[in-house]
């Protein structure tokens, strides 16, 4: 069986200690803040996320940059030179072209290293659900699954992941083309906030609520309707530096499922740049 290593790009959010303990390697991604290029590595030496979300609240212009095939080749080549194959969880192809870039890189690297593989998984996901899928990927490897068996399981399991979010900054959605300028303007005036669902690899608005309290209650309701503890009791809550919102949501979730394991993280800036400040995401396993 081919020896292989595990990878995820930093559009996904996972418990940092777990990633380090289990040797999950995180692929950096770049973004631009007011024309200054920043790299997010998701490690202890990386970006100050509190400062990042302050920049968002201060309306600074932030643009994300996808990983191109050459970036991938440079990143994976040293591992393949050592004889390792790579299993990689990639940001949804519905949100970015990074997955297609990784396939092109895999094709090129195969010519250099015919005895090892780069297998990319289109997670059709981002942030919290990617962390849950990464935990499954780690567990599969520890059970002795080959890289091919692990990839096959992940491609099936990813369809059971659920993710919902409240977005406070309607202008962020307007900039991303998710809602119209008129909807953003009048929604902001009336304190109307959208509930977003990540489905089939894309973001879609499924409900509107007035005020953050109603939004958090709606997220808890959606959790109750869709949560499947038989798959896993781990629940991820990620937030755009909105601790009060995240704590409130965690308390609501624990009332519904007292034995679930809630893991909290600041939202990946790769995703936070698009959903804006005030955002809270919940990810869990469903049916």
LUMRO-247619 format. One record per residue: residue number from 1; residue in one letter; y, x, z of N, C-alpha, C in turn. Coordinates in nm, 2 decimals, padded with zeros to 4 digits. Each point is the difference from the previous one (the first is absolute). Example, Ala and Ser with C-alpha at 12.3 -4.5 7.8 and 13.67 -1.06 7.14 Angstrom:
! residues 2
NODE   margu   keza      npy      npx      npz     capy     capx     capz      cpy      cpx      cpz
NODE       1      A   -00.57    01.32    00.78    00.12   -00.09    00.00    00.12    00.09    00.00
NODE       2      S    00.11   -00.04   -00.07    00.11    00.09    00.00    00.11   -00.08    00.08
//
This chain:
! residues 287
NODE   margu   keza      npy      npx      npz     capy     capx     capz      cpy      cpx      cpz
NODE       1      X   -00.12    00.08    00.00    00.12   -00.08    00.00    00.12    00.09    00.00
NODE       2      X    00.10   -00.04   -00.08    00.13    00.08   -00.01    00.07   -00.01    00.13
NODE       3      X    00.05    00.12    00.04    00.09    00.00    00.12    00.14   -00.05   -00.04
NODE       4      X    00.06   -00.09    00.08    00.13   -00.05   -00.05    00.09   -00.02    00.12
NODE       5      X    00.13    00.00   -00.03    00.11   -00.02    00.10    00.07   -00.13   -00.03
NODE       6      X    00.07   -00.05    00.10    00.06   -00.13    00.00    00.15    00.02   -00.01
NODE       7      X    00.07   -00.09   -00.08    00.14    00.01   -00.03    00.06   -00.14    00.00
NODE       8      X    00.13   -00.01    00.03    00.08   -00.12   -00.01    00.14    00.05   -00.03
NODE       9      X    00.07   -00.07   -00.08    00.15    00.03   -00.02    00.08   -00.07    00.11
NODE      10      X    00.12    00.05    00.03    00.07   -00.05    00.11    00.07   -00.13   -00.02
NODE      11      X   -00.03   -00.07   -00.10    00.04   -00.14   -00.01   -00.08   -00.09    00.10
NODE      12      X   -00.12    00.06    00.04   -00.08   -00.06    00.10    00.04    00.04    00.14
NODE      13      X   -00.03   -00.09    00.10    00.03    00.03    00.14   -00.13    00.00    00.08
NODE      14      X   -00.02    00.11    00.07   -00.12    00.01    00.09    00.04    00.08    00.13
NODE      15      X   -00.08   -00.03    00.10    00.02    00.07    00.13    00.00    00.15   -00.03
NODE      16      X    00.11    00.07    00.03    00.01    00.14   -00.03   -00.10    00.08    00.07
NODE      17      X   -00.03   -00.03    00.13   -00.10    00.08    00.07   -00.14   -00.01   -00.06
NODE      18      X   -00.03   -00.13   -00.05   -00.13   -00.02   -00.06   -00.01    00.08   -00.13
NODE      19      X    00.11   -00.01   -00.08    00.00    00.08   -00.13   -00.03    00.15    00.03
NODE      20      X    00.07    00.05    00.10   -00.02    00.14    00.03   -00.14    00.03    00.05
NODE      21      X   -00.05   -00.08    00.09   -00.13    00.02    00.06   -00.11    00.00   -00.11
NODE      22      X    00.01   -00.10   -00.09   -00.10   -00.02   -00.10    00.02    00.08   -00.13
NODE      23      X    00.11    00.08    00.00    00.02    00.08   -00.12    00.03   -00.08   -00.12
NODE      24      X    00.07   -00.11    00.01    00.05   -00.08   -00.11    00.13    00.07   -00.05
NODE      25      X    00.00    00.05   -00.12    00.11    00.07   -00.06    00.10   -00.09   -00.06
NODE      26      X    00.13    00.01    00.03    00.10   -00.09   -00.05    00.08    00.07   -00.11
NODE      27      X    00.01   -00.07   -00.11    00.07    00.05   -00.12    00.15   -00.03    00.01
NODE      28      X    00.09    00.10    00.00    00.14   -00.03    00.02    00.06   -00.08   -00.12
NODE      29      X    00.11   -00.07    00.02    00.07   -00.07   -00.10    00.15    00.02    00.01
NODE      30      X    00.07    00.00   -00.11    00.14    00.03    00.01    00.09   -00.13   -00.02
NODE      31      X    00.12    00.01    00.05    00.10   -00.10   -00.02    00.14    00.06    00.00
NODE      32      X    00.09   -00.07   -00.05    00.14    00.06   -00.01    00.09   -00.09    00.09
NODE      33      X    00.08    00.07    00.08    00.11   -00.07    00.08    00.13    00.05   -00.04
NODE      34      X    00.08   -00.08   -00.07    00.13    00.04   -00.05   -00.01    00.13   -00.07
NODE      35      X   -00.09    00.01   -00.09   -00.02    00.11   -00.09   -00.07    00.12    00.06
NODE      36      X   -00.03    00.00    00.13   -00.07    00.11    00.07   -00.15   -00.03    00.00
NODE      37      X   -00.08    00.09   -00.05   -00.15   -00.03    00.00   -00.06    00.04    00.13
NODE      38      X   -00.07   -00.10    00.05   -00.07    00.02    00.13   -00.16   -00.02   -00.03
NODE      39      X   -00.08    00.07    00.08   -00.14   -00.01   -00.01   -00.06   -00.05    00.13
NODE      40      X   -00.08   -00.11   -00.01   -00.06   -00.06    00.12   -00.15    00.05    00.00
NODE      41      X   -00.03    00.07    00.11   -00.14    00.06    00.02   -00.08   -00.07    00.10
NODE      42      X    00.07   -00.09    00.08   -00.07   -00.08    00.11   -00.07    00.09    00.10
NODE      43      X    00.06    00.12    00.03   -00.06    00.08    00.11    00.11    00.02    00.10
NODE      44      X   -00.03    00.08    00.10    00.10    00.02    00.11    00.12    00.08   -00.05
NODE      45      X   -00.02    00.07   -00.11    00.12    00.08   -00.05    00.07   -00.07   -00.11
NODE      46      X   -00.03   -00.13   -00.02    00.06   -00.07   -00.11    00.13   -00.07    00.03
NODE      47      X    00.03   -00.09   -00.08    00.13   -00.08    00.00    00.02   -00.07    00.14
NODE      48      X    00.12    00.00    00.04    00.04   -00.08    00.12    00.02   -00.14   -00.05
NODE      49      X   -00.10   -00.09    00.04    00.00   -00.14   -00.05    00.11   -00.08    00.06
NODE      50      X    00.03    00.03    00.12    00.11   -00.08    00.06    00.13    00.03   -00.08
NODE      51      X    00.03    00.12   -00.03    00.11    00.03   -00.08   -00.01   -00.06   -00.14
NODE      52      X   -00.12    00.00   -00.06   -00.02   -00.06   -00.13    00.05   -00.15    00.00
NODE      53      X   -00.05   -00.07    00.10    00.04   -00.15    00.01    00.14   -00.02    00.04
NODE      54      X    00.06    00.10    00.06    00.15   -00.01    00.02    00.07    00.01   -00.13
NODE      55      X   -00.05    00.09   -00.09    00.06    00.01   -00.13   -00.01   -00.14   -00.08
NODE      56      X   -00.12   -00.06    00.02   -00.02   -00.13   -00.07    00.10   -00.10    00.05
NODE      57      X    00.02   -00.01    00.14    00.09   -00.09    00.06    00.14    00.03   -00.04
NODE      58      X    00.03    00.12   -00.03    00.13    00.04   -00.04    00.03   -00.01   -00.15
NODE      59      X   -00.10   -00.07   -00.07    00.01   -00.03   -00.14    00.00    00.12   -00.10
NODE      60      X   -00.06    00.11    00.05   -00.01    00.11   -00.09   -00.10   -00.03   -00.12
NODE      61      X    00.03    00.06   -00.11   -00.09   -00.02   -00.12   -00.12    00.08    00.01
NODE      62      X   -00.12   -00.06    00.00   -00.13    00.07    00.02   -00.08   -00.04   -00.12
NODE      63      X   -00.06    00.10   -00.07   -00.09   -00.02   -00.11   -00.13    00.07    00.02
NODE      64      X   -00.11   -00.06   -00.02   -00.13    00.07    00.01   -00.04    00.06   -00.13
NODE      65      X   -00.09    00.10    00.01   -00.04    00.07   -00.12   -00.16    00.00    00.01
NODE      66      X   -00.06   -00.04   -00.11   -00.14    00.00   -00.01   -00.06    00.14   -00.02
NODE      67      X   -00.13    00.01    00.04   -00.07    00.13   -00.02   -00.04    00.01   -00.14
NODE      68      X    00.03    00.11   -00.07   -00.04    00.01   -00.14   -00.13    00.08   -00.01
NODE      69      X   -00.07    00.00   -00.12   -00.13    00.07   -00.01    00.01    00.14    00.04
NODE      70      X    00.11    00.07   -00.04    00.01    00.14    00.04    00.00    00.02    00.15
NODE      71      X    00.07   -00.08    00.07    00.01    00.00    00.15   -00.14   -00.01    00.06
NODE      72      X   -00.08   -00.09   -00.06   -00.13   -00.03    00.05   -00.09    00.13   -00.02
NODE      73      X    00.01    00.05   -00.12   -00.08    00.12   -00.04    00.03    00.12    00.10
NODE      74      X    00.12    00.02    00.02    00.04    00.11    00.09   -00.05   -00.03    00.14
NODE      75      X    00.00   -00.12    00.05   -00.04   -00.03    00.13   -00.15    00.01    00.02
NODE      76      X   -00.08   -00.05   -00.09   -00.14    00.00    00.01   -00.07    00.13   -00.04
NODE      77      X    00.06    00.07   -00.09   -00.06    00.12   -00.05   -00.06    00.10    00.11
NODE      78      X    00.08    00.03    00.10   -00.05    00.10    00.10   -00.13   -00.05    00.07
NODE      79      X   -00.02   -00.13    00.02   -00.12   -00.06    00.06   -00.12    00.01   -00.10
NODE      80      X    00.03   -00.03   -00.12   -00.11    00.01   -00.10   -00.04    00.14   -00.03
NODE      81      X    00.09    00.09    00.01   -00.03    00.14   -00.01   -00.10    00.05    00.11
NODE      82      X    00.00   -00.07    00.11   -00.09    00.03    00.11   -00.13   -00.08   -00.01
NODE      83      X   -00.01   -00.08   -00.11   -00.13   -00.08   -00.02    00.00   -00.14    00.05
NODE      84      X    00.11   -00.05    00.05    00.01   -00.13    00.06    00.03   -00.11   -00.11
NODE      85      X   -00.06   -00.11    00.01    00.04   -00.12   -00.07    00.10   -00.07    00.09
NODE      86      X    00.07   -00.10   -00.06    00.11   -00.07    00.07   -00.01   -00.15   -00.02
NODE      87      X    00.01   -00.07    00.11    00.00   -00.15    00.00    00.14   -00.04    00.05
NODE      88      X    00.08   -00.07   -00.09    00.14   -00.02    00.03    00.04   -00.14   -00.01
NODE      89      X    00.07   -00.05    00.11    00.05   -00.13    00.00    00.15    00.00   -00.05
NODE      90      X    00.02   -00.08   -00.10    00.13    00.01   -00.07    00.08   -00.13    00.01
NODE      91      X    00.13    00.01    00.01    00.09   -00.12    00.00   -00.03   -00.09   -00.12
NODE      92      X    00.01   -00.13    00.03   -00.04   -00.10   -00.10    00.06    00.02   -00.14
NODE      93      X   -00.08   -00.01   -00.10    00.04    00.01   -00.14    00.10   -00.11   -00.03
NODE      94      X    00.01   -00.11    00.08    00.09   -00.11   -00.03    00.14    00.04    00.06
NODE      95      X    00.01    00.10    00.07    00.13    00.04    00.06    00.05    00.14   -00.06
NODE      96      X   -00.09    00.07   -00.06    00.04    00.14   -00.04   -00.10    00.04   -00.11
NODE      97      X    00.04    00.10   -00.08   -00.08    00.06   -00.10   -00.08    00.12    00.05
NODE      98      X    00.00    00.02    00.13   -00.06    00.12    00.06   -00.15    00.00   -00.03
NODE      99      X   -00.07   -00.12    00.00   -00.14    00.00   -00.02   -00.04    00.05   -00.14
NODE     100      X    00.08   -00.05   -00.10   -00.03    00.05   -00.13    00.02    00.15   -00.02
NODE     101      X    00.10    00.05    00.08    00.03    00.14    00.00   -00.12    00.08    00.06
NODE     102      X   -00.06   -00.06    00.11   -00.11    00.07    00.06   -00.13    00.00   -00.09
NODE     103      X   -00.01   -00.11   -00.08   -00.12    00.00   -00.10    00.02    00.11   -00.10
NODE     104      X    00.12    00.02   -00.05    00.03    00.10   -00.10   -00.03    00.14    00.06
NODE     105      X    00.05    00.02    00.13   -00.03    00.13    00.07   -00.15    00.02    00.01
NODE     106      X   -00.07   -00.10    00.04   -00.15    00.01    00.02   -00.06    00.04   -00.13
NODE     107      X    00.04   -00.05   -00.11   -00.05    00.03   -00.13    00.03    00.15   -00.04
NODE     108      X    00.12    00.05    00.03    00.03    00.14   -00.02   -00.07    00.09    00.09
NODE     109      X   -00.01   -00.03    00.13   -00.07    00.08    00.09   -00.15    00.01   -00.03
NODE     110      X   -00.06   -00.10   -00.05   -00.14    00.00   -00.03   -00.03    00.11   -00.11
NODE     111      X    00.09    00.02   -00.09   -00.02    00.11   -00.10    00.00    00.14    00.07
NODE     112      X    00.08    00.01    00.11    00.00    00.13    00.07   -00.12    00.01    00.10
NODE     113      X   -00.03   -00.11    00.06   -00.11    00.00    00.10   -00.10   -00.10   -00.02
NODE     114      X   -00.09    00.02   -00.10   -00.10   -00.10   -00.04   -00.10   -00.04    00.11
NODE     115      X   -00.01    00.08    00.10   -00.10   -00.03    00.10    00.05   -00.08    00.12
NODE     116      X    00.13   -00.03    00.00    00.05   -00.08    00.11    00.08   -00.12   -00.06
NODE     117      X    00.04   -00.09    00.09    00.06   -00.12   -00.05    00.13   -00.04    00.08
NODE     118      X    00.10   -00.06   -00.07    00.11   -00.06    00.07   -00.02   -00.15   -00.03
NODE     119      X   -00.03   -00.08    00.10   -00.02   -00.14   -00.01    00.12   -00.07    00.07
NODE     120      X    00.08   -00.08   -00.08    00.11   -00.07    00.05   -00.03   -00.14    00.02
NODE     121      X    00.04   -00.06    00.11   -00.02   -00.14    00.03    00.14   -00.07   -00.01
NODE     122      X    00.01   -00.10   -00.10    00.12   -00.08    00.00   -00.01   -00.10    00.11
NODE     123      X    00.07    00.03    00.11   -00.02   -00.09    00.12    00.06   -00.14   -00.01
NODE     124      X    00.07   -00.02   -00.11    00.08   -00.13   -00.02    00.07   -00.03    00.13
NODE     125      X    00.05    00.10    00.06    00.06   -00.02    00.13    00.10    00.11    00.03
NODE     126      X    00.05   -00.01    00.12    00.10    00.10    00.05    00.01   -00.01    00.15
NODE     127      X    00.07    00.09    00.06    00.03    00.01    00.15   -00.12   -00.04    00.09
NODE     128      X    00.00   -00.10    00.08   -00.10   -00.03    00.10   -00.14   -00.02   -00.06
NODE     129      X   -00.02   -00.08   -00.10   -00.14   -00.02   -00.05   -00.06    00.13   -00.05
NODE     130      X    00.08    00.09   -00.06   -00.05    00.13   -00.04   -00.05    00.08    00.12
NODE     131      X    00.07   -00.01    00.11   -00.05    00.07    00.12   -00.14   -00.06    00.05
NODE     132      X   -00.02   -00.13   -00.01   -00.12   -00.06    00.03   -00.11    00.05   -00.09
NODE     133      X    00.03    00.00   -00.13   -00.10    00.05   -00.10   -00.03    00.15    00.02
NODE     134      X    00.10    00.08    00.04   -00.03    00.14    00.03   -00.10    00.01    00.12
NODE     135      X    00.02   -00.08    00.10   -00.09    00.00    00.11   -00.14   -00.03   -00.04
NODE     136      X   -00.02   -00.10   -00.09   -00.13   -00.03   -00.05   -00.06    00.12   -00.08
NODE     137      X    00.09    00.06   -00.08   -00.04    00.11   -00.08   -00.06    00.12    00.09
NODE     138      X    00.07    00.02    00.11   -00.04    00.10    00.09   -00.13   -00.03    00.06
NODE     139      X   -00.02   -00.13    00.05   -00.12   -00.04    00.06   -00.12    00.00   -00.10
NODE     140      X    00.03   -00.03   -00.12   -00.11    00.01   -00.11   -00.05    00.14   -00.01
NODE     141      X    00.09    00.09   -00.01   -00.04    00.15   -00.01   -00.08    00.04    00.12
NODE     142      X    00.04   -00.04    00.12   -00.07    00.04    00.12   -00.14   -00.06    00.00
NODE     143      X   -00.02   -00.12   -00.06   -00.13   -00.06   -00.01   -00.09    00.07   -00.10
NODE     144      X    00.06    00.09   -00.08   -00.08    00.08   -00.10    00.00   -00.05   -00.14
NODE     145      X    00.10   -00.09   -00.03    00.01   -00.06   -00.13    00.05    00.12   -00.10
NODE     146      X   -00.06    00.00   -00.12    00.05    00.09   -00.10    00.14   -00.04   -00.05
NODE     147      X    00.06    00.08   -00.07    00.14   -00.03   -00.05   -00.01   -00.12   -00.09
NODE     148      X   -00.11   -00.01   -00.08   -00.01   -00.12   -00.09   -00.03   -00.13    00.08
NODE     149      X   -00.08    00.01    00.10   -00.03   -00.11    00.09    00.12   -00.05    00.08
NODE     150      X    00.07    00.10    00.04    00.13   -00.03    00.08    00.10   -00.07   -00.09
NODE     151      X    00.02    00.05   -00.12    00.09   -00.06   -00.09   -00.04   -00.14   -00.04
NODE     152      X   -00.13   -00.02   -00.02   -00.04   -00.14   -00.04    00.02   -00.10    00.12
NODE     153      X   -00.02    00.04    00.12    00.02   -00.08    00.12    00.15   -00.03    00.01
NODE     154      X    00.08    00.10   -00.02    00.15   -00.02    00.02    00.05   -00.10   -00.11
NODE     155      X   -00.05    00.01   -00.12    00.05   -00.09   -00.11   -00.04   -00.14    00.03
NODE     156      X   -00.11   -00.02    00.07   -00.04   -00.14    00.04    00.08   -00.05    00.12
NODE     157      X    00.01    00.09    00.10    00.06   -00.04    00.13    00.15   -00.02   -00.01
NODE     158      X    00.07    00.07   -00.09    00.14   -00.02   -00.01    00.05   -00.14   -00.03
NODE     159      X   -00.09   -00.08   -00.06    00.03   -00.14   -00.03    00.01   -00.08    00.12
NODE     160      X   -00.05    00.05    00.12    00.01   -00.08    00.12    00.12    00.03    00.08
NODE     161      X    00.08    00.10   -00.04    00.12    00.04    00.08    00.11   -00.11   -00.02
NODE     162      X    00.07   -00.02    00.11    00.11   -00.09    00.01    00.13    00.07    00.04
NODE     163      X    00.11   -00.04   -00.06    00.13    00.06    00.04    00.11   -00.10   -00.02
NODE     164      X    00.08   -00.02    00.11    00.11   -00.09   -00.01    00.12    00.07    00.07
NODE     165      X    00.12   -00.04   -00.04    00.12    00.07    00.05    00.12   -00.10    00.00
NODE     166      X    00.09    00.03    00.10    00.13   -00.06    00.00    00.10    00.10   -00.05
NODE     167      X    00.09   -00.04   -00.09    00.10    00.09   -00.05    00.14   -00.06    00.04
NODE     168      X    00.07    00.08    00.07    00.13   -00.04    00.05    00.11    00.02   -00.10
NODE     169      X   -00.01    00.11   -00.08    00.11    00.04   -00.09   -00.03   -00.06   -00.14
NODE     170      X    00.05   -00.11   -00.03   -00.02   -00.07   -00.13    00.05    00.09   -00.12
NODE     171      X    00.11    00.07    00.03    00.05    00.09   -00.10   -00.10    00.10   -00.05
NODE     172      X   -00.08    00.05    00.09   -00.10    00.10   -00.04   -00.10   -00.07   -00.10
NODE     173      X   -00.04   -00.12    00.02   -00.09   -00.07   -00.09    00.08   -00.03   -00.13
NODE     174      X    00.13   -00.03    00.00    00.07   -00.02   -00.12    00.01    00.13   -00.08
NODE     175      X    00.02    00.12    00.06    00.00    00.12   -00.07   -00.13    00.03   -00.07
NODE     176      X   -00.11   -00.04    00.07   -00.13    00.02   -00.06   -00.05   -00.10   -00.10
NODE     177      X    00.09   -00.10   -00.02   -00.03   -00.10   -00.10   -00.09   -00.11    00.05
NODE     178      X   -00.02   -00.01    00.13   -00.10   -00.10    00.06    00.07   -00.13    00.01
NODE     179      X    00.13   -00.01    00.02    00.07   -00.12    00.01    00.13    00.01   -00.08
NODE     180      X    00.07   -00.11   -00.03    00.12    00.00   -00.07    00.12    00.03    00.09
NODE     181      X    00.11    00.04   -00.07    00.12    00.03    00.08    00.05   -00.12    00.08
NODE     182      X   -00.01   -00.12   -00.07    00.05   -00.12    00.07   -00.09   -00.03    00.12
NODE     183      X   -00.13    00.02   -00.01   -00.09   -00.03    00.11    00.03    00.10    00.12
NODE     184      X    00.03    00.12   -00.03    00.03    00.10    00.10    00.14   -00.03    00.07
NODE     185      X    00.09   -00.05   -00.08    00.14   -00.03    00.05   -00.01   -00.12    00.10
NODE     186      X   -00.05   -00.11   -00.05   -00.01   -00.12    00.08   -00.10    00.01    00.12
NODE     187      X   -00.11    00.07   -00.03   -00.09    00.02    00.11    00.05    00.08    00.11
NODE     188      X    00.08    00.10   -00.03    00.07    00.08    00.11    00.10   -00.08    00.07
NODE     189      X    00.07   -00.08   -00.07    00.10   -00.09    00.07   -00.06   -00.10    00.10
NODE     190      X   -00.12   -00.05   -00.04   -00.07   -00.10    00.08   -00.10    00.06    00.10
NODE     191      X   -00.01    00.13    00.00   -00.10    00.07    00.09   -00.14   -00.04   -00.04
NODE     192      X   -00.02   -00.02   -00.13   -00.14   -00.03   -00.05   -00.07    00.13   -00.04
NODE     193      X   -00.12    00.01    00.05   -00.08    00.12   -00.02   -00.13   -00.03   -00.06
NODE     194      X   -00.04    00.08   -00.10   -00.13   -00.03   -00.07   -00.12    00.06    00.07
NODE     195      X   -00.11   -00.07   -00.02   -00.13    00.06    00.05   -00.07    00.05   -00.13
NODE     196      X   -00.04    00.12    00.00   -00.06    00.07   -00.11   -00.15    00.02    00.02
NODE     197      X   -00.07   -00.02   -00.11   -00.15    00.02    00.00   -00.03    00.11   -00.10
NODE     198      X   -00.08    00.09    00.04   -00.05    00.10   -00.10   -00.13   -00.05   -00.05
NODE     199      X   -00.01   -00.04   -00.13   -00.11   -00.06   -00.06   -00.02    00.05   -00.14
NODE     200      X   -00.13    00.03   -00.03   -00.03    00.06   -00.13    00.08    00.12   -00.04
NODE     201      X    00.04    00.07    00.10    00.07    00.12   -00.02    00.15   -00.01   -00.02
NODE     202      X    00.06   -00.12    00.02    00.14   -00.03   -00.02    00.06   -00.07    00.11
NODE     203      X    00.13    00.01    00.02    00.07   -00.07    00.10    00.04   -00.14   -00.05
NODE     204      X   -00.02   -00.10    00.08    00.05   -00.14   -00.03    00.05   -00.07    00.11
NODE     205      X    00.11   -00.08   -00.01    00.05   -00.08    00.10   -00.08   -00.13    00.02
NODE     206      X   -00.05   -00.03    00.12   -00.08   -00.12    00.02    00.06   -00.10    00.09
NODE     207      X    00.11    00.04    00.07    00.07   -00.10    00.09    00.14    00.05    00.03
NODE     208      X    00.08   -00.09    00.06    00.13    00.04    00.05    00.01   -00.06    00.14
NODE     209      X    00.07    00.07    00.08    00.02   -00.04    00.14    00.15    00.03    00.04
NODE     210      X    00.05   -00.08    00.09    00.14    00.03    00.05   -00.01    00.07    00.13
NODE     211      X    00.05    00.12    00.00    00.00    00.08    00.12   -00.13    00.08    00.02
NODE     212      X    00.02    00.12    00.07   -00.12    00.09    00.01   -00.10   -00.06    00.09
NODE     213      X    00.03   -00.08    00.11   -00.10   -00.05    00.08   -00.10   -00.09   -00.07
NODE     214      X    00.05   -00.09   -00.09   -00.08   -00.08   -00.08   -00.09    00.08   -00.09
NODE     215      X    00.06    00.11   -00.06   -00.08    00.08   -00.09   -00.12    00.07    00.08
NODE     216      X    00.03    00.05    00.12   -00.11    00.06    00.07   -00.11   -00.10    00.04
NODE     217      X    00.04   -00.12    00.03   -00.09   -00.10    00.03   -00.09   -00.04   -00.12
NODE     218      X    00.07    00.01   -00.12   -00.08   -00.03   -00.12   -00.10    00.11   -00.03
NODE     219      X    00.04    00.13    00.02   -00.10    00.11   -00.02   -00.12   -00.02    00.10
NODE     220      X    00.03   -00.04    00.12   -00.11   -00.02    00.09   -00.09   -00.12   -00.04
NODE     221      X    00.06   -00.10   -00.06   -00.07   -00.11   -00.05   -00.09    00.04   -00.12
NODE     222      X    00.05    00.08   -00.09   -00.07    00.05   -00.11   -00.12    00.09    00.05
NODE     223      X    00.03    00.08    00.10   -00.11    00.08    00.06   -00.11   -00.09    00.05
NODE     224      X    00.03   -00.10    00.07   -00.10   -00.09    00.06   -00.08   -00.07   -00.11
NODE     225      X    00.06   -00.03   -00.11   -00.07   -00.07   -00.11   -00.09    00.09   -00.08
NODE     226      X    00.03    00.13    00.00   -00.07    00.10   -00.09   -00.09    00.11    00.07
NODE     227      X    00.02    00.02    00.13   -00.06    00.11    00.07   -00.15   -00.02    00.01
NODE     228      X   -00.07    00.11   -00.03   -00.15    00.00    00.01   -00.04    00.12    00.09
NODE     229      X   -00.02   -00.02    00.13   -00.04    00.11    00.09   -00.14    00.05   -00.03
NODE     230      X   -00.08   -00.07   -00.08   -00.13    00.06   -00.03    00.01    00.12   -00.09
NODE     231      X    00.10    00.00   -00.08    00.03    00.12   -00.08    00.05    00.12    00.08
NODE     232      X    00.10   -00.03    00.08    00.06    00.10    00.09    00.10   -00.07    00.09
NODE     233      X    00.01    00.05    00.12    00.10   -00.05    00.09    00.13    00.08    00.01
NODE     234      X    00.01    00.10   -00.09    00.12    00.08   -00.01    00.11   -00.08   -00.08
NODE     235      X    00.12    00.00    00.05    00.11   -00.06   -00.06    00.12    00.10    00.00
NODE     236      X    00.06    00.02   -00.12    00.11    00.09   -00.01    00.13   -00.08   -00.01
NODE     237      X    00.10    00.04    00.08    00.13   -00.05   -00.01    00.10    00.11   -00.03
NODE     238      X    00.06    00.00   -00.12    00.10    00.10   -00.03    00.14   -00.06   -00.01
NODE     239      X    00.10    00.07    00.04    00.13   -00.05    00.00    00.11    00.10   -00.04
NODE     240      X    00.11   -00.05   -00.06    00.11    00.09   -00.04    00.09    00.03    00.11
NODE     241      X   -00.06    00.06    00.10    00.08    00.04    00.12    00.06   -00.12    00.07
NODE     242      X   -00.09   -00.11    00.01    00.04   -00.12    00.07   -00.10   -00.03    00.11
NODE     243      X    00.02    00.08    00.11   -00.10    00.00    00.11   -00.01   -00.14    00.06
NODE     244      X    00.12   -00.07    00.02    00.00   -00.13    00.07   -00.09   -00.10   -00.08
NODE     245      X    00.02    00.00   -00.13   -00.07   -00.09   -00.09   -00.15    00.03    00.01
NODE     246      X   -00.03    00.13   -00.01   -00.15    00.04    00.00   -00.06   -00.04    00.13
NODE     247      X    00.06    00.02    00.11   -00.05   -00.03    00.13   -00.03   -00.15    00.02
NODE     248      X    00.10   -00.08   -00.05   -00.01   -00.14    00.00   -00.13   -00.05   -00.08
NODE     249      X   -00.01    00.06   -00.12   -00.11   -00.04   -00.08   -00.14    00.05    00.06
NODE     250      X    00.00    00.12    00.06   -00.12    00.04    00.07   -00.04   -00.09    00.11
NODE     251      X    00.10   -00.05    00.08   -00.03   -00.09    00.11   -00.06   -00.13   -00.06
NODE     252      X    00.06   -00.05   -00.11   -00.06   -00.12   -00.06   -00.14    00.01   -00.05
NODE     253      X   -00.02    00.12   -00.06   -00.14    00.03   -00.05   -00.10    00.01    00.11
NODE     254      X    00.04    00.06    00.11   -00.09    00.02    00.12   -00.03   -00.14    00.06
NODE     255      X    00.09   -00.09    00.00   -00.03   -00.14    00.05   -00.10   -00.07   -00.09
NODE     256      X    00.00    00.03   -00.12   -00.10   -00.06   -00.10   -00.14    00.07    00.01
NODE     257      X    00.01    00.13    00.01   -00.13    00.08    00.00    00.01    00.11    00.10
NODE     258      X   -00.02   -00.04    00.13    00.02    00.09    00.11   -00.08    00.13   -00.01
NODE     259      X   -00.12    00.00   -00.07   -00.08    00.12   -00.01    00.03    00.08   -00.12
NODE     260      X    00.10   -00.03   -00.08    00.03    00.08   -00.12    00.07    00.13    00.04
NODE     261      X   -00.01    00.10   -00.08    00.06    00.13    00.03    00.12    00.01   -00.09
NODE     262      X    00.12    00.00    00.05    00.12    00.01   -00.07    00.05    00.14   -00.01
NODE     263      X    00.02    00.05   -00.12    00.06    00.13   -00.02    00.14   -00.01   -00.06
NODE     264      X    00.09    00.07    00.06    00.14   -00.01   -00.04    00.05    00.12   -00.07
NODE     265      X    00.08   -00.01   -00.10    00.05    00.12   -00.07    00.14   -00.04   -00.07
NODE     266      X    00.08    00.10   -00.01    00.12   -00.03   -00.09   -00.04    00.00   -00.14
NODE     267      X    00.06   -00.10   -00.07   -00.04   -00.02   -00.14    00.03    00.12   -00.09
NODE     268      X   -00.10    00.03   -00.09    00.02    00.11   -00.09    00.14   -00.01   -00.08
NODE     269      X    00.08    00.10   -00.01    00.12   -00.01   -00.07   -00.01   -00.03   -00.15
NODE     270      X   -00.12    00.03   -00.05   -00.02   -00.03   -00.14    00.00   -00.15   -00.02
NODE     271      X   -00.05   -00.07    00.09    00.00   -00.15    00.00    00.13   -00.05    00.06
NODE     272      X    00.05    00.06    00.10    00.12   -00.04    00.07    00.12    00.00   -00.09
NODE     273      X    00.00    00.09   -00.09    00.12    00.01   -00.10    00.01   -00.12   -00.08
NODE     274      X   -00.11   -00.07   -00.02    00.00   -00.12   -00.09    00.02   -00.13    00.08
NODE     275      X   -00.05   -00.01    00.12    00.01   -00.12    00.08    00.12    00.00    00.09
NODE     276      X    00.06    00.11    00.03    00.12    00.01    00.08   -00.02   -00.01    00.15
NODE     277      X    00.12    00.00    00.07    00.00    00.00    00.14   -00.05   -00.14    00.05
NODE     278      X   -00.04    00.00    00.13   -00.04   -00.13    00.06   -00.14   -00.04   -00.04
NODE     279      X   -00.07    00.07   -00.07   -00.13   -00.04   -00.05   -00.11    00.03    00.10
NODE     280      X   -00.10   -00.09    00.01   -00.12    00.01    00.08   -00.12   -00.04   -00.08
NODE     281      X   -00.10    00.08    00.00   -00.12   -00.02   -00.08   -00.12   -00.01    00.09
NODE     282      X   -00.09   -00.09   -00.03   -00.13   -00.01    00.08   -00.11    00.01   -00.10
NODE     283      X   -00.10    00.08    00.03   -00.12    00.02   -00.09   -00.12   -00.01    00.08
NODE     284      X   -00.10   -00.07   -00.06   -00.13   -00.02    00.08   -00.11   -00.04   -00.10
NODE     285      X   -00.12    00.00    00.04   -00.11   -00.04   -00.08   -00.02   -00.15    00.00
NODE     286      X   -00.02   -00.06   -00.11   -00.02   -00.14   -00.02   -00.14   -00.03   -00.06
NODE     287      X   -00.01   -00.12   -00.05   -00.13   -00.04   -00.07    00.00    00.04   -00.14
//
